[in-house]
């Protein structure tokens, strides 16, 4: 794969260099532009472009618009997934290789982590699993996350912004009948028919106690009040995550005073791996770090590869449009053969003839590129802001098709289209410049 990408980059840079050379050596004068625009108009009307020119411009427009939208969709998918993943998952986790994967000395560790430059917030967390039931003869396996009951600036994740009801304060109203409050996703709430104020029962696999009379381990039941509902748009979070205060999660998971690890919010999330190495070197063994990029490496690698493949496939539309431009100019040359012969007989240089038809091709390409880029930006904005295309969140993790146009990608599309528009008319323009004046004047 790296070799193929390298070859592709070499070809693109070579084509760009060739296009720059063609433009530099064939820059049109005022007379060239006048004749070129005159030839683009139909014979019957001096104000209307010929149908064949409109078709050529439309081909380039469709190709550029499709490429802008497709790359915007891939960028939107990647950005939306990254945002949704970081709703519950922090930028970085500090874990340990120790027995039981627990952090007993977390107060000292968290002080060292907070002292590192670039660390915005760091808090202990508990991560476990359990079974939840609302007393309707139905139970569901869930992931249990214990966080600090805080909704201010010290929050490590953005989960607090996605609450429909309640917050991360976990304030209960049931008094002594429950151990504490929990927050669950809206999908899990609908499945359990458990809403704010209802009491649910949870079972922890780590909290089982041995019963001598039964000769077996008996699970320990915990009662919690639902104090909040969140909706992140991420299917897994909304369907199978339970969030509770860290002290209650410690008791639920049987960790005592220990925690599962330390979650960290960084000033620059894209450099999470660099910060992870700094923290590991600062803390030493047996501590380790796990950043969000490494944790979801396969997912984002697949999205990056899919973006490249889709971009290349849709780029072929622009190539087909280039053939359309070649065909258009070839027909124009045949239609204007006598006029070309007259201009040559009157003393016009062959280089000017070449520049006339090259200018026509570049004009068609530029017009189609501008229209395609503008229409692509407008269509992408409408689809993204209106959430016009819903998708199945159980498969794609998100509930609608996002479109995010990256300025770099848009400029790359425009540059590639201009390169094609510059190179495509080169052959018909050279053929027009090679016409024999006498033969051209006698052409019928």
VOPAGU-2260 file (C-alpha; in pm, 1 decimal, decimal comma):
REM VOPAGU-2260
SITE   aa  ch    i         X         Y         Z
SITE  UNK   A    0       0,0       0,0       0,0
SITE  UNK   A    1     272,9     262,1      77,1
SITE  UNK   A    2     434,4     193,4    -264,0
SITE  UNK   A    3     103,3     248,4    -442,6
SITE  UNK   A    4      47,0     573,9    -253,9
SITE  UNK   A    5     401,2     688,3    -339,5
SITE  UNK   A    6     350,2     612,3    -709,5
SITE  UNK   A    7      18,0     795,7    -702,1
SITE  UNK   A    8     177,6    1101,9    -541,1
SITE  UNK   A    9     455,8    1102,5    -802,3
SITE  UNK   A   10     199,9    1088,6   -1083,5
SITE  UNK   A   11      -4,5    1371,0    -931,4
SITE  UNK   A   12     298,3    1595,0    -880,2
SITE  UNK   A   13     416,0    1515,4   -1233,7
SITE  UNK   A   14      76,6    1607,0   -1378,1
SITE  UNK   A   15      70,0    1928,9   -1174,2
SITE  UNK   A   16     417,7    2024,8   -1297,5
SITE  UNK   A   17     315,4    1952,4   -1656,7
SITE  UNK   A   18       0,4    2165,8   -1618,5
SITE  UNK   A   19     202,2    2457,3   -1476,5
SITE  UNK   A   20     447,5    2430,2   -1766,7
SITE  UNK   A   21     163,4    2428,6   -2022,8
SITE  UNK   A   22       2,2    2736,2   -1867,5
SITE  UNK   A   23     333,6    2921,3   -1839,2
SITE  UNK   A   24     424,1    2860,5   -2204,1
SITE  UNK   A   25      73,2    2918,3   -2343,8
SITE  UNK   A   26     -56,5    3218,1   -2149,0
SITE  UNK   A   27    -319,8    3379,8   -2375,1
SITE  UNK   A   28    -320,9    3740,0   -2494,9
SITE  UNK   A   29    -628,0    3958,4   -2534,0
SITE  UNK   A   30    -675,1    3849,2   -2896,0
SITE  UNK   A   31    -648,7    3482,9   -2800,2
SITE  UNK   A   32    -916,7    3525,6   -2532,6
SITE  UNK   A   33   -1146,9    3711,3   -2770,7
SITE  UNK   A   34   -1126,9    3444,1   -3040,7
SITE  UNK   A   35   -1161,4    3162,4   -2786,3
SITE  UNK   A   36   -1478,6    3309,8   -2634,5
SITE  UNK   A   37   -1616,4    3376,1   -2983,5
SITE  UNK   A   38   -1568,0    3011,5   -3080,8
SITE  UNK   A   39   -1745,7    2892,3   -2766,0
SITE  UNK   A   40   -2067,5    3065,2   -2873,7
SITE  UNK   A   41   -2314,8    2907,9   -3113,9
SITE  UNK   A   42   -2355,4    3037,0   -3467,0
SITE  UNK   A   43   -2720,8    3135,4   -3427,1
SITE  UNK   A   44   -2681,6    3349,1   -3115,7
SITE  UNK   A   45   -2384,2    3546,4   -2986,7
SITE  UNK   A   46   -2516,9    3539,8   -2629,2
SITE  UNK   A   47   -2585,5    3172,1   -2572,3
SITE  UNK   A   48   -2327,3    2904,9   -2523,8
SITE  UNK   A   49   -2359,8    2608,4   -2755,6
SITE  UNK   A   50   -2524,9    2295,3   -2621,9
SITE  UNK   A   51   -2205,1    2094,0   -2654,5
SITE  UNK   A   52   -2017,0    2344,7   -2435,9
SITE  UNK   A   53   -2289,9    2337,2   -2171,7
SITE  UNK   A   54   -2269,8    1957,5   -2162,7
SITE  UNK   A   55   -1891,7    1971,0   -2121,7
SITE  UNK   A   56   -1919,0    2224,0   -1838,3
SITE  UNK   A   57   -2191,6    2012,9   -1676,0
SITE  UNK   A   58   -1969,5    1703,6   -1683,4
SITE  UNK   A   59   -1689,3    1880,3   -1498,1
SITE  UNK   A   60   -1941,1    2032,2   -1253,8
SITE  UNK   A   61   -2090,7    1694,0   -1164,1
SITE  UNK   A   62   -1748,0    1536,8   -1117,4
SITE  UNK   A   63   -1615,2    1810,9    -888,8
SITE  UNK   A   64   -1940,6    1831,5    -690,7
SITE  UNK   A   65   -1947,5    1454,4    -634,9
SITE  UNK   A   66   -1584,0    1451,1    -522,1
SITE  UNK   A   67   -1636,1    1740,2    -277,6
SITE  UNK   A   68   -1944,1    1574,5    -126,3
SITE  UNK   A   69   -1785,8    1228,2     -97,7
SITE  UNK   A   70   -1472,8    1359,5      72,0
SITE  UNK   A   71   -1694,4    1571,8     297,4
SITE  UNK   A   72   -1894,6    1263,9     397,4
SITE  UNK   A   73   -1578,7    1069,3     481,9
SITE  UNK   A   74   -1441,5    1363,9     683,5
SITE  UNK   A   75   -1776,1    1402,7     856,7
SITE  UNK   A   76   -1788,5    1035,0     947,9
SITE  UNK   A   77   -1437,9    1050,1    1090,1
SITE  UNK   A   78   -1498,9    1373,6    1282,9
SITE  UNK   A   79   -1840,0    1267,5    1414,4
SITE  UNK   A   80   -1711,9     927,7    1525,3
SITE  UNK   A   81   -1416,5    1089,7    1698,6
SITE  UNK   A   82   -1648,8    1331,9    1878,9
SITE  UNK   A   83   -1889,9    1054,8    1978,8
SITE  UNK   A   84   -1610,4     825,8    2098,7
SITE  UNK   A   85   -1470,4    1101,0    2321,3
SITE  UNK   A   86   -1807,9    1157,5    2489,1
SITE  UNK   A   87   -1738,9     878,5    2739,1
SITE  UNK   A   88   -1379,9     783,9    2657,8
SITE  UNK   A   89   -1110,6    1032,7    2764,9
SITE  UNK   A   90    -817,3    1143,0    2553,5
SITE  UNK   A   91    -586,2     925,8    2758,5
SITE  UNK   A   92    -609,3     660,5    3028,5
SITE  UNK   A   93    -340,1     578,0    3282,0
SITE  UNK   A   94    -357,5     208,4    3371,8
SITE  UNK   A   95    -133,6     -48,7    3536,9
SITE  UNK   A   96       7,8    -391,7    3459,8
SITE  UNK   A   97     -46,4    -495,8    3820,6
SITE  UNK   A   98    -259,8    -785,9    3941,3
SITE  UNK   A   99    -629,7    -716,9    3906,6
SITE  UNK   A  100    -561,3    -418,5    3677,8
SITE  UNK   A  101    -630,6    -180,9    3964,3
SITE  UNK   A  102    -466,4     137,2    4080,5
SITE  UNK   A  103    -425,6     148,2    4459,5
SITE  UNK   A  104    -196,0     449,7    4488,6
SITE  UNK   A  105    -398,4     669,8    4254,0
SITE  UNK   A  106    -386,1     988,0    4471,8
SITE  UNK   A  107      -6,3    1008,2    4429,0
SITE  UNK   A  108     -23,7     913,5    4062,1
SITE  UNK   A  109    -286,2    1175,1    3980,2
SITE  UNK   A  110     -71,7    1449,8    4132,2
SITE  UNK   A  111     216,8    1357,0    3901,7
SITE  UNK   A  112     -10,7    1342,0    3597,2
SITE  UNK   A  113    -166,1    1682,9    3666,4
SITE  UNK   A  114     181,9    1835,4    3695,3
SITE  UNK   A  115     262,9    1748,4    3331,8
SITE  UNK   A  116     232,3    2042,7    3093,5
SITE  UNK   A  117     -55,2    2001,6    2848,4
SITE  UNK   A  118    -277,3    1806,5    3087,3
SITE  UNK   A  119    -601,3    2002,7    3130,2
SITE  UNK   A  120    -780,1    1768,7    3372,4
SITE  UNK   A  121    -719,4    1429,2    3532,7
SITE  UNK   A  122    -959,9    1228,1    3747,8
SITE  UNK   A  123    -985,9     866,5    3872,8
SITE  UNK   A  124   -1237,0     636,7    3709,6
SITE  UNK   A  125   -1383,5     291,0    3753,7
SITE  UNK   A  126   -1472,6      65,6    3462,9
SITE  UNK   A  127   -1663,7    -256,1    3520,6
SITE  UNK   A  128   -1953,6    -462,7    3391,7
SITE  UNK   A  129   -2283,1    -566,9    3539,0
SITE  UNK   A  130   -2641,7    -669,6    3484,8
SITE  UNK   A  131   -2928,1    -423,9    3519,3
SITE  UNK   A  132   -3299,5    -487,6    3562,0
SITE  UNK   A  133   -3598,9    -266,8    3628,1
SITE  UNK   A  134   -3811,9    -549,9    3766,5
SITE  UNK   A  135   -3993,2    -639,7    3444,9
SITE  UNK   A  136   -3853,0    -992,3    3405,5
SITE  UNK   A  137   -3589,9    -852,7    3172,9
SITE  UNK   A  138   -3219,8    -796,2    3240,6
SITE  UNK   A  139   -2952,2    -639,3    3027,3
SITE  UNK   A  140   -2572,8    -659,1    3037,8
SITE  UNK   A  141   -2415,6    -315,5    3067,9
SITE  UNK   A  142   -2082,0    -140,4    3102,1
SITE  UNK   A  143   -2052,4      43,1    3433,3
SITE  UNK   A  144   -1848,3     363,2    3439,6
SITE  UNK   A  145   -1764,4     539,7    3763,3
SITE  UNK   A  146   -1670,0     907,9    3734,1
SITE  UNK   A  147   -1631,4    1203,3    3964,8
SITE  UNK   A  148   -1972,5    1364,9    4036,5
SITE  UNK   A  149   -1870,2    1691,2    3872,8
SITE  UNK   A  150   -2024,1    1901,4    3596,8
SITE  UNK   A  151   -1774,7    2188,5    3591,2
SITE  UNK   A  152   -1440,1    2254,4    3426,8
SITE  UNK   A  153   -1276,0    1954,9    3594,5
SITE  UNK   A  154   -1483,3    1712,9    3383,3
SITE  UNK   A  155   -1254,6    1498,8    3168,8
SITE  UNK   A  156   -1513,5    1399,4    2906,1
SITE  UNK   A  157   -1796,9    1588,6    2737,8
SITE  UNK   A  158   -2071,0    1355,3    2865,0
SITE  UNK   A  159   -2230,6    1631,9    3075,9
SITE  UNK   A  160   -2332,3    1818,7    2757,6
SITE  UNK   A  161   -2543,5    1528,6    2632,1
SITE  UNK   A  162   -2784,5    1492,6    2924,7
SITE  UNK   A  163   -3153,9    1509,7    2840,8
SITE  UNK   A  164   -3252,4    1497,1    3208,3
SITE  UNK   A  165   -3042,9    1529,7    3521,2
SITE  UNK   A  166   -2666,5    1571,0    3531,1
SITE  UNK   A  167   -2348,8    1419,5    3673,3
SITE  UNK   A  168   -2443,7    1525,4    4024,1
SITE  UNK   A  169   -2636,6    1195,9    4079,2
SITE  UNK   A  170   -2872,8    1355,8    4332,1
SITE  UNK   A  171   -3133,4    1104,9    4454,8
SITE  UNK   A  172   -3487,2    1156,2    4585,3
SITE  UNK   A  173   -3555,5     808,8    4726,3
SITE  UNK   A  174   -3379,7     861,5    5058,4
SITE  UNK   A  175   -3235,0     547,5    5219,6
SITE  UNK   A  176   -3404,6     301,3    4987,9
SITE  UNK   A  177   -3123,6     318,7    4731,5
SITE  UNK   A  178   -2744,8     315,7    4742,5
SITE  UNK   A  179   -2705,3     607,8    4503,8
SITE  UNK   A  180   -2797,7     757,1    4169,3
SITE  UNK   A  181   -2707,1     647,4    3816,5
SITE  UNK   A  182   -2739,7     789,8    3466,7
SITE  UNK   A  183   -2830,6     568,3    3170,0
SITE  UNK   A  184   -2867,7     614,8    2795,9
SITE  UNK   A  185   -3204,0     686,6    2637,9
SITE  UNK   A  186   -3207,6     360,3    2440,8
SITE  UNK   A  187   -3136,3     156,3    2752,0
SITE  UNK   A  188   -3403,0     354,8    2936,6
SITE  UNK   A  189   -3663,0     272,0    2672,6
SITE  UNK   A  190   -3571,6     -97,5    2674,4
SITE  UNK   A  191   -3597,3    -122,2    3051,3
SITE  UNK   A  192   -3889,6     119,9    3079,7
SITE  UNK   A  193   -3683,9     290,7    3348,1
SITE  UNK   A  194   -3691,6     668,5    3363,9
SITE  UNK   A  195   -3579,7     943,3    3599,4
SITE  UNK   A  196   -3702,5     866,4    3950,9
SITE  UNK   A  197   -3737,1     490,4    3893,5
SITE  UNK   A  198   -3537,6     235,0    4091,7
SITE  UNK   A  199   -3332,4     -33,4    3916,9
SITE  UNK   A  200   -3145,5    -338,4    4043,7
SITE  UNK   A  201   -2790,3    -417,0    3937,2
SITE  UNK   A  202   -2572,9    -724,9    3985,6
SITE  UNK   A  203   -2194,4    -710,6    3981,7
SITE  UNK   A  204   -1997,9   -1023,4    3883,0
SITE  UNK   A  205   -1714,7    -920,6    4117,2
SITE  UNK   A  206   -1935,9    -876,9    4422,0
SITE  UNK   A  207   -2053,2   -1236,2    4467,3
SITE  UNK   A  208   -2037,6   -1386,5    4818,0
SITE  UNK   A  209   -1997,5   -1752,8    4906,0
SITE  UNK   A  210   -2301,6   -1906,6    5080,5
SITE  UNK   A  211   -2205,2   -2213,1    5285,7
SITE  UNK   A  212   -2559,4   -2343,0    5315,8
SITE  UNK   A  213   -2604,0   -2336,2    4937,3
SITE  UNK   A  214   -2246,7   -2430,3    4860,2
SITE  UNK   A  215   -2229,4   -2166,5    4584,5
SITE  UNK   A  216   -2154,9   -1802,8    4523,0
SITE  UNK   A  217   -2457,8   -1575,1    4558,4
SITE  UNK   A  218   -2451,6   -1249,7    4365,2
SITE  UNK   A  219   -2491,0    -926,1    4553,6
SITE  UNK   A  220   -2775,5    -701,1    4445,0
SITE  UNK   A  221   -2751,9    -320,9    4439,6
SITE  UNK   A  222   -3041,5     -77,7    4416,7
SITE  UNK   A  223   -2995,1     256,5    4243,4
SITE  UNK   A  224   -3221,2     540,1    4143,0
SITE  UNK   A  225   -3215,0     665,4    3784,3
SITE  UNK   A  226   -3124,1    1033,1    3823,9
SITE  UNK   A  227   -3025,7    1120,9    3465,6
SITE  UNK   A  228   -3076,0    1029,4    3100,3
SITE  UNK   A  229   -2817,6    1103,2    2831,1
SITE  UNK   A  230   -2833,6    1077,8    2452,5
SITE  UNK   A  231   -2498,6    1093,4    2274,7
SITE  UNK   A  232   -2605,4     967,6    1932,6
SITE  UNK   A  233   -2354,7     681,3    1970,3
SITE  UNK   A  234   -2549,3     355,8    1973,3
SITE  UNK   A  235   -2320,2     165,6    2212,2
SITE  UNK   A  236   -2320,7     442,1    2472,7
SITE  UNK   A  237   -2694,7     505,9    2461,9
SITE  UNK   A  238   -2776,4     135,2    2461,3
SITE  UNK   A  239   -2542,8     -25,3    2713,2
SITE  UNK   A  240   -2366,6     227,1    2938,5
SITE  UNK   A  241   -2446,2     305,4    3302,3
SITE  UNK   A  242   -2268,9     598,6    3468,2
SITE  UNK   A  243   -2249,5     643,1    3843,9
SITE  UNK   A  244   -2044,4     830,2    4101,3
SITE  UNK   A  245   -1693,6     692,6    4149,9
SITE  UNK   A  246   -1734,1     589,1    4519,2
SITE  UNK   A  247   -2045,3     381,8    4438,1
SITE  UNK   A  248   -1871,3     228,8    4137,1
SITE  UNK   A  249   -1577,8     128,7    4357,7
SITE  UNK   A  250   -1814,5     -52,4    4590,5
SITE  UNK   A  251   -2005,5    -205,9    4298,2
SITE  UNK   A  252   -1686,8    -342,1    4139,6
SITE  UNK   A  253   -1541,2    -460,5    4470,8
SITE  UNK   A  254   -1232,1    -241,6    4438,3
SITE  UNK   A  255   -1240,1     -91,8    4786,4
SITE  UNK   A  256   -1041,0     230,4    4776,0
SITE  UNK   A  257    -869,9     142,8    4448,1
SITE  UNK   A  258    -975,3     257,7    4099,5
SITE  UNK   A  259    -941,4     114,8    3751,2
SITE  UNK   A  260    -719,9     398,7    3635,4
SITE  UNK   A  261    -688,8     772,1    3571,7
SITE  UNK   A  262    -858,5     944,4    3278,5
SITE  UNK   A  263    -690,3    1250,1    3131,7
SITE  UNK   A  264    -812,2    1541,5    2918,1
SITE  UNK   A  265    -540,8    1701,0    2704,9
SITE  UNK   A  266    -499,5    2043,4    2550,8
SITE  UNK   A  267    -409,8    1879,4    2217,7
SITE  UNK   A  268    -598,3    1548,1    2173,5
SITE  UNK   A  269    -431,2    1476,1    1838,4
SITE  UNK   A  270     -97,4    1443,8    2024,4
SITE  UNK   A  271    -229,4    1191,8    2277,6
SITE  UNK   A  272      38,5     933,9    2193,0
SITE  UNK   A  273     316,9    1185,8    2264,0
SITE  UNK   A  274     162,4    1277,9    2599,0
SITE  UNK   A  275     123,3     906,7    2674,9
SITE  UNK   A  276     495,7     848,3    2629,5
SITE  UNK   A  277     575,4    1141,7    2857,4
SITE  UNK   A  278     346,0    1011,7    3129,4
SITE  UNK   A  279     487,7     659,3    3104,5
SITE  UNK   A  280     844,7     787,6    3133,2
SITE  UNK   A  281     741,6    1005,6    3427,9
SITE  UNK   A  282     560,3     730,9    3621,1
SITE  UNK   A  283     770,5     429,5    3519,0
SITE  UNK   A  284     676,0      62,5    3550,6
SITE  UNK   A  285     411,0     -81,4    3613,3
SITE  UNK   A  286     210,2     212,2    3479,6
SITE  UNK   A  287      99,7     229,8    3117,7
SITE  UNK   A  288    -114,2     459,4    2904,9
SITE  UNK   A  289    -384,5     395,2    2648,0
SITE  UNK   A  290    -484,0     686,2    2422,3
SITE  UNK   A  291    -804,9     718,1    2222,3
SITE  UNK   A  292    -622,8     694,0    1888,2
SITE  UNK   A  293    -460,6     361,6    1974,2
SITE  UNK   A  294    -782,4     228,8    2124,9
SITE  UNK   A  295    -970,8     296,6    1798,1
SITE  UNK   A  296    -681,3     256,2    1556,5
SITE  UNK   A  297    -845,6      -8,6    1337,0
SITE  UNK   A  298   -1164,3     196,4    1298,6
SITE  UNK   A  299    -991,2     516,6    1190,2
SITE  UNK   A  300    -746,6     327,0     966,7
SITE  UNK   A  301   -1042,5     170,1     787,9
SITE  UNK   A  302   -1208,0     511,0     747,2
SITE  UNK   A  303    -885,2     659,6     609,2
SITE  UNK   A  304    -846,5     377,3     358,0
SITE  UNK   A  305   -1211,8     404,6     259,1
SITE  UNK   A  306   -1173,1     779,1     206,6
SITE  UNK   A  307    -876,6     720,9     -26,2
SITE  UNK   A  308   -1057,3     449,3    -222,0
SITE  UNK   A  309   -1380,1     648,0    -255,9
SITE  UNK   A  310   -1187,2     957,2    -358,9
SITE  UNK   A  311   -1005,2     769,5    -634,5
SITE  UNK   A  312   -1325,9     609,5    -763,0
SITE  UNK   A  313   -1516,8     937,9    -774,9
SITE  UNK   A  314   -1210,4    1110,2    -926,4
SITE  UNK   A  315   -1270,0     895,4   -1233,0
SITE  UNK   A  316   -1582,5    1106,0   -1296,0
SITE  UNK   A  317   -1353,3    1405,8   -1341,0
SITE  UNK   A  318   -1139,1    1201,5   -1580,3
SITE  UNK   A  319   -1447,0    1107,6   -1783,7
SITE  UNK   A  320   -1543,1    1475,8   -1789,9
SITE  UNK   A  321   -1194,6    1550,2   -1926,9
SITE  UNK   A  322   -1260,6    1314,2   -2218,6
SITE  UNK   A  323   -1583,7    1506,0   -2270,4
SITE  UNK   A  324   -1383,0    1828,8   -2296,0
SITE  UNK   A  325   -1149,3    1666,0   -2549,1
SITE  UNK   A  326   -1447,0    1556,2   -2757,3
SITE  UNK   A  327   -1601,0    1903,1   -2737,3
SITE  UNK   A  328   -1284,3    2076,6   -2856,9
SITE  UNK   A  329   -1234,1    1820,1   -3132,1
SITE  UNK   A  330   -1583,1    1897,9   -3262,9
SITE  UNK   A  331   -1515,6    2272,5   -3234,6
SITE  UNK   A  332   -1192,4    2233,4   -3432,4
SITE  UNK   A  333   -1375,0    2042,6   -3706,3
SITE  UNK   A  334   -1652,7    2301,3   -3709,9
SITE  UNK   A  335   -1409,4    2594,6   -3729,1
SITE  UNK   A  336   -1161,5    2440,6   -3974,6
SITE  UNK   A  337   -1221,2    2702,6   -4246,7
SITE  UNK   A  338   -1195,5    2989,1   -3995,7
SITE  UNK   A  339    -866,8    2842,7   -3865,1
SITE  UNK   A  340    -733,5    2824,8   -4221,9
SITE  UNK   A  341    -832,9    3189,2   -4284,4
SITE  UNK   A  342    -661,8    3304,4   -3964,8
SITE  UNK   A  343    -344,3    3115,1   -4061,1
SITE  UNK   A  344    -354,1    3260,4   -4412,6
SITE  UNK   A  345    -388,3    3610,0   -4264,0
SITE  UNK   A  346     -67,6    3557,9   -4071,0
SITE  UNK   A  347    -180,2    3439,5   -3725,6
SITE  UNK   A  348      92,2    3230,1   -3566,6
SITE  UNK   A  349      31,0    2861,7   -3503,5
SITE  UNK   A  350     112,4    2917,4   -3136,7
SITE  UNK   A  351    -180,1    3157,5   -3112,9
SITE  UNK   A  352    -412,8    2899,5   -3267,7
SITE  UNK   A  353    -295,3    2649,6   -3008,2
SITE  UNK   A  354    -353,4    2900,0   -2726,8
SITE  UNK   A  355    -703,2    2979,4   -2854,1
SITE  UNK   A  356    -827,0    2623,2   -2819,4
SITE  UNK   A  357    -625,1    2558,8   -2505,5
SITE  UNK   A  358    -795,0    2864,5   -2353,4
SITE  UNK   A  359   -1134,6    2719,0   -2444,7
SITE  UNK   A  360   -1058,2    2395,3   -2263,7
SITE  UNK   A  361    -923,7    2571,1   -1954,5
SITE  UNK   A  362   -1229,4    2799,9   -1950,7
SITE  UNK   A  363   -1464,5    2501,1   -1962,2
SITE  UNK   A  364   -1269,6    2329,7   -1683,3
SITE  UNK   A  365   -1253,6    2639,3   -1462,6
SITE  UNK   A  366   -1623,8    2712,8   -1505,8
SITE  UNK   A  367   -1719,5    2354,6   -1422,4
SITE  UNK   A  368   -1477,2    2347,0   -1128,4
SITE  UNK   A  369   -1613,6    2665,1    -971,6
SITE  UNK   A  370   -1975,0    2557,7   -1018,6
SITE  UNK   A  371   -1903,1    2206,9    -886,6
SITE  UNK   A  372   -1716,8    2332,7    -580,2
SITE  UNK   A  373   -1989,3    2585,0    -492,4
SITE  UNK   A  374   -2272,6    2334,9    -545,6
SITE  UNK   A  375   -2081,5    2069,6    -348,3
SITE  UNK   A  376   -2033,5    2305,1     -53,2
SITE  UNK   A  377   -2400,6    2407,5     -60,0
SITE  UNK   A  378   -2529,4    2049,6     -89,3
SITE  UNK   A  379   -2296,8    1927,3     185,1
SITE  UNK   A  380   -2405,7    2206,8     418,2
SITE  UNK   A  381   -2774,4    2133,1     356,7
SITE  UNK   A  382   -2731,9    1759,5     418,6
SITE  UNK   A  383   -2528,4    1813,2     735,3
SITE  UNK   A  384   -2730,6    2092,8     896,4
SITE  UNK   A  385   -3067,6    1941,0     810,1
SITE  UNK   A  386   -2962,6    1583,5     894,0
SITE  UNK   A  387   -3148,6    1483,4     576,5
SITE  UNK   A  388   -3004,7    1131,5     546,0
SITE  UNK   A  389   -3069,6     911,2     853,5
SITE  UNK   A  390   -2867,0     591,6     895,6
SITE  UNK   A  391   -2890,2     292,1    1126,0
SITE  UNK   A  392   -2689,1     372,7    1443,0
SITE  UNK   A  393   -2664,7       5,3    1538,2
SITE  UNK   A  394   -2442,5     -49,2    1233,1
SITE  UNK   A  395   -2266,8     283,6    1173,4
SITE  UNK   A  396   -2251,7     406,9    1539,1
SITE  UNK   A  397   -2411,8     741,2    1440,8
SITE  UNK   A  398   -2772,3     826,8    1354,6
SITE  UNK   A  399   -2734,3    1053,3    1049,1
SITE  UNK   A  400   -2495,3    1109,7     760,5
SITE  UNK   A  401   -2253,0    1390,7     855,4
SITE  UNK   A  402   -2078,5    1608,6     596,3
SITE  UNK   A  403   -1771,2    1809,7     692,1
SITE  UNK   A  404   -1583,9    1974,7     405,2
SITE  UNK   A  405   -1215,4    2010,4     484,0
SITE  UNK   A  406   -1067,2    2323,5     318,8
SITE  UNK   A  407    -750,9    2130,5     229,9
SITE  UNK   A  408    -953,8    1859,0      56,5
SITE  UNK   A  409   -1163,1    2119,2    -128,4
SITE  UNK   A  410    -849,0    2296,5    -251,8
SITE  UNK   A  411    -698,7    1962,7    -355,7
SITE  UNK   A  412   -1012,1    1879,4    -558,0
SITE  UNK   A  413   -1006,5    2221,1    -725,7
SITE  UNK   A  414    -635,2    2190,3    -803,9
SITE  UNK   A  415    -677,7    1839,3    -948,4
SITE  UNK   A  416    -968,9    1955,1   -1164,5
SITE  UNK   A  417    -770,6    2252,3   -1295,1
SITE  UNK   A  418    -476,2    2024,2   -1377,5
SITE  UNK   A  419    -704,5    1792,2   -1575,1
SITE  UNK   A  420    -871,4    2087,7   -1746,9
SITE  UNK   A  421    -527,8    2216,7   -1850,8
SITE  UNK   A  422    -390,8    1888,6   -1985,8
SITE  UNK   A  423    -711,3    1756,9   -2150,9
SITE  UNK   A  424    -738,6    2019,1   -2431,2
SITE  UNK   A  425    -368,1    1997,0   -2516,5
SITE  UNK   A  426    -410,2    1735,6   -2793,2
SITE  UNK   A  427    -700,3    1899,3   -2987,9
SITE  UNK   A  428    -534,7    2242,7   -2958,5
SITE  UNK   A  429    -208,0    2107,9   -3101,7
SITE  UNK   A  430    -399,2    1937,4   -3384,6
SITE  UNK   A  431    -572,5    2267,2   -3466,3
SITE  UNK   A  432    -238,4    2447,3   -3482,0
SITE  UNK   A  433    -101,6    2188,3   -3727,9
SITE  UNK   A  434    -374,8    2239,4   -3990,1
SITE  UNK   A  435    -257,9    2332,7   -4340,6
SITE  UNK   A  436    -409,5    2670,8   -4437,4
SITE  UNK   A  437    -490,7    2576,6   -4798,8
SITE  UNK   A  438    -650,0    2245,0   -4700,9
SITE  UNK   A  439    -837,5    2408,2   -4415,2
SITE  UNK   A  440    -983,5    2685,3   -4636,0
SITE  UNK   A  441   -1103,9    2427,2   -4889,6
SITE  UNK   A  442   -1260,5    2215,6   -4608,0
SITE  UNK   A  443   -1639,7    2170,5   -4632,0
